[in-house]
Amino acid sequence: MPIRVLIADDQQMVRNGMRRILESQPDITVVGEAADGVAGVELARSLRPDVALVDIRMPRMDGLEVTRLLADSPATRATKVVVVTTFDLDEYVYPALRYGASGFLLKRCGPALLIEAVRAAVAGDSLISPSITVRLLKHVTQPALPAPVEALTPREMEIAGRVAEGKTNADIAAELFISAGTVKTHVASIQRKLGARNRVGIAVYAWESGYAGQPPPQ
């Protein structure tokens, strides 16, 4: 089955461009378009897309509120939200990730990264672009995240740091000399302990806690 995508952006030209890029791929289809946030939420509830590409600044309801509503509603919780915007301001990035966005891309990112973000969101794997999202996370300055419900093990700290660097399970496995399945198990444990909705939540915690950017073990 193809990946079903909803595009929510108030500019028709942008929607057309995204549709052309995505539908050039055999495994992706655009099932709906919305010109404002309210319509985006309504379409997400009726169409149940796999991924929603959401702009920040839209009429009637902004992309941050759209992200929060989709993540909080049982009817749309399975829809992965990727924010695609012109603006890389901290006041947009941080709330979007906190509300459960599975990625944050700039509109100038190019076709390849847009396609990669859609596939990554569905796979639940590499949801952070090293060239964009990680750079933004490094500069986010917000109050500390709540303490984990359970302390991370040293190995989990290592893996959380590498998730924050945008590495896939396969990348982490190769670097730490363990299997990809073991990494997946650790990531699930980290997510549970942090109460994180996705890998982006893990990344936010890792950057704030100093786990990211550490050298690999010798």
LINBEL-V261239 format. One record per pair of residues at least 4 apart in sequence whose ideal C-beta (glycine too) atoms are under 8 Angstrom apart, sorted by sequence separation. I is the first residue (numbers start at 0). J is the second residue. D is the distance in whole Angstrom. If there is no record, write none. Layout:
# LINBEL-V261239
i=I j=J d=D
i=I j=J d=D
This chain:
# LINBEL-V261239
i=10 j=14 d=7
i=11 j=15 d=6
i=12 j=16 d=6
i=13 j=17 d=6
i=14 j=18 d=6
i=15 j=19 d=6
i=16 j=20 d=6
i=17 j=21 d=6
i=18 j=22 d=6
i=19 j=23 d=7
i=34 j=38 d=6
i=35 j=39 d=7
i=36 j=40 d=7
i=37 j=41 d=6
i=38 j=42 d=6
i=39 j=43 d=6
i=40 j=44 d=6
i=41 j=45 d=6
i=42 j=46 d=5
i=43 j=47 d=7
i=57 j=61 d=6
i=60 j=64 d=5
i=61 j=65 d=7
i=62 j=66 d=6
i=63 j=67 d=7
i=64 j=68 d=6
i=65 j=69 d=6
i=66 j=70 d=6
i=67 j=71 d=6
i=68 j=72 d=6
i=72 j=76 d=6
i=87 j=91 d=7
i=88 j=92 d=7
i=89 j=93 d=6
i=90 j=94 d=7
i=91 j=95 d=6
i=92 j=96 d=6
i=93 j=97 d=6
i=94 j=98 d=6
i=96 j=100 d=6
i=104 j=108 d=5
i=108 j=112 d=4
i=109 j=113 d=7
i=110 j=114 d=6
i=111 j=115 d=6
i=112 j=116 d=6
i=113 j=117 d=7
i=114 j=118 d=7
i=115 j=119 d=6
i=116 j=120 d=6
i=117 j=121 d=7
i=118 j=122 d=6
i=128 j=132 d=5
i=129 j=133 d=5
i=130 j=134 d=7
i=131 j=135 d=7
i=132 j=136 d=6
i=133 j=137 d=7
i=134 j=138 d=7
i=135 j=139 d=7
i=147 j=151 d=6
i=151 j=155 d=4
i=152 j=156 d=7
i=153 j=157 d=7
i=154 j=158 d=6
i=155 j=159 d=6
i=156 j=160 d=7
i=157 j=161 d=7
i=158 j=162 d=6
i=159 j=163 d=7
i=160 j=164 d=7
i=162 j=166 d=7
i=166 j=170 d=4
i=167 j=171 d=7
i=168 j=172 d=6
i=169 j=173 d=6
i=170 j=174 d=6
i=171 j=175 d=6
i=172 j=176 d=8
i=177 j=181 d=4
i=178 j=182 d=7
i=179 j=183 d=6
i=180 j=184 d=7
i=181 j=185 d=6
i=182 j=186 d=6
i=183 j=187 d=7
i=184 j=188 d=7
i=185 j=189 d=6
i=186 j=190 d=6
i=187 j=191 d=6
i=188 j=192 d=6
i=189 j=193 d=6
i=195 j=199 d=8
i=196 j=200 d=5
i=197 j=201 d=8
i=198 j=202 d=6
i=199 j=203 d=7
i=200 j=204 d=7
i=201 j=205 d=6
i=202 j=206 d=6
i=203 j=207 d=6
i=204 j=208 d=6
i=206 j=210 d=8
i=209 j=213 d=8
i=8 j=13 d=5
i=22 j=27 d=7
i=33 j=38 d=4
i=43 j=48 d=6
i=56 j=61 d=6
i=57 j=62 d=6
i=60 j=65 d=6
i=70 j=75 d=8
i=71 j=76 d=8
i=86 j=91 d=6
i=87 j=92 d=7
i=95 j=100 d=4
i=108 j=113 d=6
i=119 j=124 d=6
i=127 j=132 d=4
i=128 j=133 d=7
i=151 j=156 d=5
i=161 j=166 d=5
i=166 j=171 d=5
i=172 j=177 d=5
i=177 j=182 d=6
i=190 j=195 d=5
i=195 j=200 d=3
i=205 j=210 d=4
i=206 j=211 d=5
i=8 j=14 d=5
i=21 j=27 d=5
i=22 j=28 d=6
i=33 j=39 d=4
i=42 j=48 d=8
i=55 j=61 d=6
i=56 j=62 d=7
i=69 j=75 d=4
i=70 j=76 d=6
i=119 j=125 d=5
i=120 j=126 d=6
i=127 j=133 d=6
i=172 j=178 d=6
i=189 j=195 d=7
i=190 j=196 d=8
i=194 j=200 d=8
i=195 j=201 d=5
i=204 j=210 d=8
i=205 j=211 d=5
i=21 j=28 d=8
i=22 j=29 d=6
i=55 j=62 d=4
i=68 j=75 d=8
i=69 j=76 d=7
i=84 j=91 d=7
i=96 j=103 d=7
i=119 j=126 d=5
i=172 j=179 d=4
i=175 j=182 d=8
i=190 j=197 d=7
i=193 j=200 d=6
i=6 j=14 d=5
i=21 j=29 d=6
i=33 j=41 d=8
i=43 j=51 d=6
i=54 j=62 d=5
i=55 j=63 d=7
i=57 j=65 d=8
i=95 j=103 d=6
i=104 j=112 d=6
i=151 j=159 d=7
i=166 j=174 d=7
i=171 j=179 d=8
i=190 j=198 d=8
i=193 j=201 d=6
i=195 j=203 d=8
i=8 j=17 d=7
i=33 j=42 d=5
i=53 j=62 d=4
i=69 j=78 d=6
i=82 j=91 d=8
i=104 j=113 d=7
i=127 j=136 d=8
i=161 j=170 d=7
i=162 j=171 d=7
i=172 j=181 d=7
i=195 j=204 d=7
i=202 j=211 d=7
i=70 j=80 d=7
i=115 j=125 d=8
i=116 j=126 d=8
i=161 j=171 d=5
i=169 j=179 d=5
i=172 j=182 d=5
i=190 j=200 d=7
i=6 j=17 d=5
i=18 j=29 d=5
i=31 j=42 d=5
i=69 j=80 d=6
i=92 j=103 d=6
i=168 j=179 d=5
i=171 j=182 d=5
i=190 j=201 d=6
i=193 j=204 d=5
i=6 j=18 d=7
i=17 j=29 d=8
i=39 j=51 d=7
i=53 j=65 d=5
i=104 j=116 d=6
i=116 j=128 d=7
i=186 j=198 d=7
i=189 j=201 d=6
i=53 j=66 d=6
i=82 j=95 d=5
i=115 j=128 d=8
i=158 j=171 d=6
i=161 j=174 d=7
i=18 j=32 d=7
i=39 j=53 d=6
i=51 j=65 d=8
i=66 j=80 d=5
i=102 j=116 d=5
i=161 j=175 d=8
i=168 j=182 d=4
i=31 j=46 d=5
i=65 j=80 d=7
i=168 j=183 d=5
i=186 j=201 d=7
i=30 j=46 d=5
i=66 j=82 d=7
i=87 j=103 d=8
i=112 j=128 d=6
i=4 j=21 d=6
i=31 j=48 d=7
i=36 j=53 d=8
i=102 j=119 d=7
i=158 j=175 d=7
i=14 j=32 d=5
i=30 j=48 d=6
i=39 j=57 d=7
i=51 j=69 d=6
i=82 j=100 d=5
i=87 j=105 d=6
i=101 j=119 d=8
i=102 j=120 d=6
i=112 j=130 d=8
i=157 j=175 d=7
i=168 j=186 d=7
i=80 j=99 d=7
i=81 j=100 d=7
i=84 j=103 d=8
i=101 j=120 d=4
i=112 j=131 d=8
i=14 j=34 d=8
i=40 j=60 d=7
i=62 j=82 d=6
i=80 j=100 d=5
i=81 j=101 d=6
i=82 j=102 d=7
i=84 j=104 d=8
i=85 j=105 d=7
i=108 j=128 d=7
i=36 j=57 d=5
i=38 j=59 d=8
i=39 j=60 d=8
i=80 j=101 d=6
i=81 j=102 d=4
i=82 j=103 d=5
i=83 j=104 d=5
i=84 j=105 d=7
i=85 j=106 d=5
i=154 j=175 d=8
i=35 j=57 d=5
i=36 j=58 d=7
i=37 j=59 d=4
i=62 j=84 d=7
i=79 j=101 d=4
i=81 j=103 d=8
i=82 j=104 d=7
i=83 j=105 d=8
i=84 j=106 d=6
i=85 j=107 d=8
i=4 j=27 d=6
i=6 j=29 d=6
i=11 j=34 d=7
i=34 j=57 d=8
i=35 j=58 d=4
i=36 j=59 d=6
i=37 j=60 d=5
i=81 j=104 d=6
i=83 j=106 d=6
i=108 j=131 d=6
i=1 j=25 d=8
i=2 j=26 d=6
i=4 j=28 d=7
i=5 j=29 d=8
i=8 j=32 d=8
i=34 j=58 d=7
i=35 j=59 d=4
i=36 j=60 d=3
i=102 j=126 d=5
i=104 j=128 d=7
i=158 j=182 d=6
i=162 j=186 d=7
i=1 j=26 d=5
i=2 j=27 d=5
i=3 j=28 d=6
i=4 j=29 d=5
i=5 j=30 d=6
i=6 j=31 d=7
i=7 j=32 d=8
i=8 j=33 d=8
i=9 j=34 d=5
i=35 j=60 d=7
i=36 j=61 d=6
i=40 j=65 d=6
i=83 j=108 d=8
i=101 j=126 d=5
i=102 j=127 d=7
i=1 j=27 d=6
i=2 j=28 d=7
i=4 j=30 d=7
i=5 j=31 d=5
i=6 j=32 d=5
i=7 j=33 d=4
i=8 j=34 d=7
i=9 j=35 d=6
i=36 j=62 d=7
i=39 j=65 d=5
i=43 j=69 d=6
i=102 j=128 d=7
i=105 j=131 d=6
i=1 j=28 d=4
i=3 j=30 d=5
i=5 j=32 d=7
i=6 j=33 d=7
i=7 j=34 d=8
i=47 j=74 d=8
i=51 j=78 d=5
i=53 j=80 d=6
i=55 j=82 d=6
i=104 j=131 d=6
i=136 j=163 d=7
i=158 j=185 d=5
i=162 j=189 d=8
i=5 j=33 d=7
i=7 j=35 d=8
i=36 j=64 d=6
i=40 j=68 d=5
i=44 j=72 d=7
i=47 j=75 d=7
i=49 j=77 d=8
i=50 j=78 d=7
i=51 j=79 d=7
i=53 j=81 d=7
i=54 j=82 d=8
i=56 j=84 d=7
i=63 j=91 d=7
i=70 j=98 d=6
i=71 j=99 d=8
i=103 j=131 d=7
i=104 j=132 d=8
i=158 j=186 d=6
i=7 j=36 d=7
i=36 j=65 d=5
i=40 j=69 d=7
i=49 j=78 d=7
i=50 j=79 d=5
i=51 j=80 d=5
i=52 j=81 d=5
i=53 j=82 d=5
i=54 j=83 d=6
i=55 j=84 d=4
i=66 j=95 d=6
i=70 j=99 d=3
i=103 j=132 d=5
i=44 j=74 d=5
i=47 j=77 d=7
i=48 j=78 d=6
i=49 j=79 d=7
i=50 j=80 d=8
i=51 j=81 d=7
i=53 j=83 d=7
i=54 j=84 d=6
i=55 j=85 d=8
i=56 j=86 d=7
i=69 j=99 d=8
i=70 j=100 d=8
i=83 j=113 d=7
i=102 j=132 d=6
i=133 j=163 d=7
i=155 j=185 d=6
i=159 j=189 d=5
i=7 j=38 d=7
i=44 j=75 d=6
i=47 j=78 d=7
i=50 j=81 d=6
i=52 j=83 d=5
i=55 j=86 d=6
i=63 j=94 d=5
i=67 j=98 d=4
i=133 j=164 d=6
i=154 j=185 d=6
i=158 j=189 d=7
i=7 j=39 d=3
i=43 j=75 d=5
i=63 j=95 d=6
i=66 j=98 d=4
i=67 j=99 d=7
i=103 j=135 d=6
i=133 j=165 d=5
i=62 j=95 d=7
i=66 j=99 d=6
i=83 j=116 d=8
i=132 j=165 d=7
i=155 j=188 d=6
i=5 j=39 d=7
i=66 j=100 d=5
i=155 j=189 d=5
i=7 j=42 d=8
i=17 j=52 d=6
i=40 j=75 d=8
i=43 j=78 d=6
i=63 j=98 d=6
i=81 j=116 d=5
i=127 j=162 d=7
i=129 j=164 d=7
i=55 j=91 d=5
i=81 j=117 d=7
i=127 j=163 d=7
i=129 j=165 d=4
i=162 j=198 d=5
i=5 j=42 d=6
i=128 j=165 d=6
i=155 j=192 d=7
i=5 j=43 d=6
i=127 j=165 d=4
i=151 j=189 d=6
i=163 j=201 d=7
i=81 j=120 d=6
i=162 j=201 d=5
i=163 j=202 d=4
i=55 j=95 d=8
i=80 j=120 d=8
i=96 j=136 d=8
i=125 j=165 d=6
i=162 j=202 d=6
i=163 j=203 d=8
i=175 j=215 d=7
i=5 j=46 d=6
i=13 j=54 d=7
i=79 j=120 d=4
i=125 j=166 d=7
i=151 j=192 d=6
i=174 j=215 d=5
i=175 j=216 d=7
i=79 j=121 d=7
i=125 j=167 d=4
i=149 j=191 d=8
i=150 j=192 d=8
i=151 j=193 d=8
i=159 j=201 d=5
i=163 j=205 d=4
i=3 j=46 d=7
i=5 j=48 d=4
i=92 j=135 d=5
i=124 j=167 d=5
i=148 j=191 d=8
i=149 j=192 d=5
i=159 j=202 d=8
i=162 j=205 d=6
i=163 j=206 d=5
i=3 j=47 d=8
i=4 j=48 d=6
i=7 j=51 d=6
i=8 j=52 d=7
i=10 j=54 d=8
i=87 j=131 d=8
i=92 j=136 d=7
i=124 j=168 d=6
i=148 j=192 d=6
i=3 j=48 d=5
i=4 j=49 d=7
i=5 j=50 d=7
i=6 j=51 d=8
i=7 j=52 d=7
i=8 j=53 d=8
i=9 j=54 d=7
i=147 j=192 d=5
i=148 j=193 d=8
i=159 j=204 d=7
i=160 j=205 d=5
i=3 j=49 d=5
i=4 j=50 d=5
i=5 j=51 d=5
i=6 j=52 d=5
i=7 j=53 d=5
i=8 j=54 d=4
i=89 j=135 d=8
i=93 j=139 d=5
i=147 j=193 d=5
i=148 j=194 d=6
i=159 j=205 d=4
i=2 j=49 d=5
i=3 j=50 d=7
i=4 j=51 d=7
i=5 j=52 d=7
i=7 j=54 d=6
i=9 j=56 d=7
i=53 j=100 d=8
i=92 j=139 d=6
i=147 j=194 d=8
i=163 j=210 d=7
i=164 j=211 d=6
i=2 j=50 d=6
i=4 j=52 d=6
i=9 j=57 d=5
i=87 j=135 d=6
i=93 j=141 d=5
i=163 j=211 d=4
i=164 j=212 d=7
i=8 j=57 d=7
i=9 j=58 d=6
i=89 j=138 d=7
i=144 j=193 d=8
i=145 j=194 d=7
i=159 j=208 d=8
i=7 j=57 d=7
i=89 j=139 d=5
i=160 j=210 d=4
i=161 j=211 d=8
i=50 j=101 d=8
i=89 j=140 d=7
i=159 j=210 d=5
i=160 j=211 d=5
i=89 j=141 d=8
i=156 j=208 d=8
i=159 j=211 d=8
i=160 j=212 d=7
i=157 j=210 d=8
i=160 j=213 d=5
i=156 j=210 d=5
i=7 j=62 d=7
i=157 j=213 d=7
i=147 j=204 d=8
i=7 j=65 d=6
i=144 j=203 d=7
i=157 j=216 d=7
i=144 j=204 d=5
i=52 j=113 d=8
i=144 j=207 d=6
i=139 j=203 d=7
i=143 j=207 d=6
i=52 j=117 d=7
i=17 j=83 d=8
i=136 j=202 d=6
i=141 j=207 d=8
i=50 j=117 d=5
i=132 j=199 d=7
i=136 j=203 d=6
i=139 j=206 d=7
i=133 j=202 d=7
i=137 j=206 d=6
i=50 j=120 d=5
i=132 j=202 d=8
i=136 j=206 d=5
i=49 j=120 d=8
i=50 j=121 d=6
i=126 j=197 d=6
i=127 j=198 d=7
i=49 j=121 d=5
i=126 j=198 d=5
i=127 j=199 d=6
i=5 j=78 d=8
i=125 j=198 d=8
i=126 j=199 d=6
i=123 j=197 d=7
i=124 j=198 d=8
i=8 j=83 d=8
i=123 j=198 d=7
i=127 j=202 d=5
i=133 j=211 d=8
i=23 j=110 d=8
i=27 j=114 d=7
i=20 j=110 d=4
i=24 j=114 d=6
i=27 j=117 d=6
i=27 j=118 d=8
i=21 j=113 d=7
i=26 j=118 d=8
i=13 j=106 d=7
i=20 j=113 d=6
i=21 j=114 d=7
i=20 j=114 d=7
i=17 j=113 d=7
i=21 j=117 d=7
i=101 j=197 d=5
i=103 j=199 d=8
i=99 j=196 d=4
i=101 j=198 d=8
i=102 j=199 d=7
i=99 j=197 d=7
i=101 j=199 d=6
i=100 j=199 d=6
i=99 j=200 d=8
i=96 j=199 d=5
i=97 j=200 d=8
i=96 j=200 d=7
i=96 j=202 d=8
i=97 j=203 d=7
i=96 j=203 d=6
i=93 j=203 d=8
i=4 j=117 d=6
i=2 j=117 d=6
i=2 j=118 d=7
i=79 j=197 d=8
i=2 j=121 d=5
i=70 j=196 d=7
